[in-house]
Structures are given as C-alpha cells and as structure tokens.
Amino acid sequence: MKLRSSIKVDGQEVKQLSLSEPTVGKMKRAEEVEGEISQTIALISVCANITEKEVSCLKTRDFGRVDKAVRLFFNATDGAE
C-alpha cells in the first residue's frame, strides 16, 4: 500500500507498506492492548511487519487508509457462511 508521506522503517525511508493477513493469535494479542487507537497500532504493526513506534509515525491520513486496508482482512464476504 502506497503512503502519502514516507516513514522510517529500520532506518530507511519507505513510501509503501506490504500488508499480510494476521493470524488469530496476533489478532488476540492486539486486542489485549488497552485503547482503540493502541489496538489499531498493534494490529497494523503485525500486518505490516513494522514496529508500533514506526506505525505511530504515520500521518493521520495514511494511518486511516492503512487501518481501513487492514480491516478488509476481517470482511467475511469470500463465500463463507
């Protein structure tokens, strides 16, 4: 996913994040964090394979766009009933 503003990941400027579907265990760990924004940061962190500190450097619009993309993993419209 392309970012509007770059962030530093492992000391490198990046303008794109690769997102992967989280495991149920990773989702559970993210839910154990208190606060909605903190949970979202934790979930983005595991899906993008970056630190929570790096997620916190995202600009607000990028944060919202990445959050929306991550939440698509929870959309059960792929034929399951």
DAWO-V678452 format. One record per run of one state. SS is the DSSP state (h for helix, s for strand, l for the rest). FROM is the first residue (numbers start at 1). TO is the last residue. Records with the same first field share a line. If there is no record, write none. Layout:
SS=FROM-TO ; FROM-TO
This chain:
l=1-1 ; 10-11 ; 17-23 ; 32-35 ; 49-51 ; 56-59 ; 75-81
s=2-9 ; 12-16
h=24-31 ; 36-48 ; 52-55 ; 60-74
